[in-house]
Amino acid sequence: MSGKKVRIDYDTCTACELCYDRVPEVFKNRGDGIADVVRYDIEESDEEKWMRVPEELEEEVEEVADECPSGSIIVEEED
């Protein structure tokens, strides 16, 4: 299965709210303003918890990642 996966770099996120305001189907406020993905589909480590991006939201997620002021949204192709 191929597609995109996304995660948040918690250490660099500035809690600007851009991602979870724009794509709430993928991003959420984890409770302290820092963004997180709404579910973990792939857990590579405590810091690398990925969500598979629904195909219909890939473009929106890419746009938000490009606009993230801190560059904290990491989008990669899933293997």
C-alpha positions in Angstrom: 0.0 0.0 0.0 1.4 3.4 -0.9 0.3 6.9 -0.1 1.3 9.6 2.2 1.9 9.5 6.0 2.2 12.5 8.3 3.5 13.3 11.8 4.2 16.3 14.0 7.6 17.3 15.3 6.5 18.1 18.9 9.8 19.8 19.7 9.4 22.5 17.0 5.7 23.0 16.9 4.8 26.5 18.0 1.0 25.8 18.6 0.0 28.3 15.9 -3.3 26.3 15.3 -3.0 26.4 11.5 -3.1 22.6 10.9 -5.9 21.6 13.2 -8.0 24.6 12.2 -7.6 23.8 8.5 -7.6 20.0 8.4 -9.3 18.7 11.6 -9.8 15.3 10.0 -6.0 14.8 10.3 -4.7 17.2 13.0 -5.8 18.0 16.6 -4.7 20.0 19.6 -3.2 17.5 22.0 -4.3 19.6 24.9 -1.5 22.0 25.4 -1.8 23.8 22.0 0.8 21.6 20.4 -0.5 19.8 17.3 -0.8 16.0 16.9 -2.4 13.7 14.4 -5.9 12.4 15.2 -4.8 8.7 15.3 -1.6 6.7 15.1 -1.5 4.2 12.2 2.3 3.6 12.3 4.4 3.9 15.5 8.1 3.8 14.7 9.2 5.3 18.0 7.8 7.5 20.8 8.7 10.5 18.6 7.7 9.1 15.3 3.9 8.3 15.4 2.5 8.6 11.9 -1.0 8.8 10.5 -1.8 7.5 7.0 -3.3 10.5 5.1 -6.6 9.8 3.5 -6.2 10.1 -0.3 -8.8 12.8 -0.5 -6.9 15.0 2.0 -3.4 14.6 0.7 -3.4 17.9 -1.2 -4.7 19.8 1.9 -2.2 18.2 4.2 0.7 19.0 1.8 -0.5 22.7 1.6 -0.7 23.0 5.4 2.7 21.4 5.8 4.1 23.9 3.3 2.5 26.8 5.2 3.5 25.6 8.7 5.6 28.5 10.1 7.8 26.1 12.1 8.1 23.3 9.6 6.8 20.9 12.2 4.5 18.9 9.9 6.4 16.1 8.3 4.8 14.4 5.3 6.5 11.4 3.6 5.6 8.8 1.0 4.6 5.6 2.7 6.5 2.5 1.7 
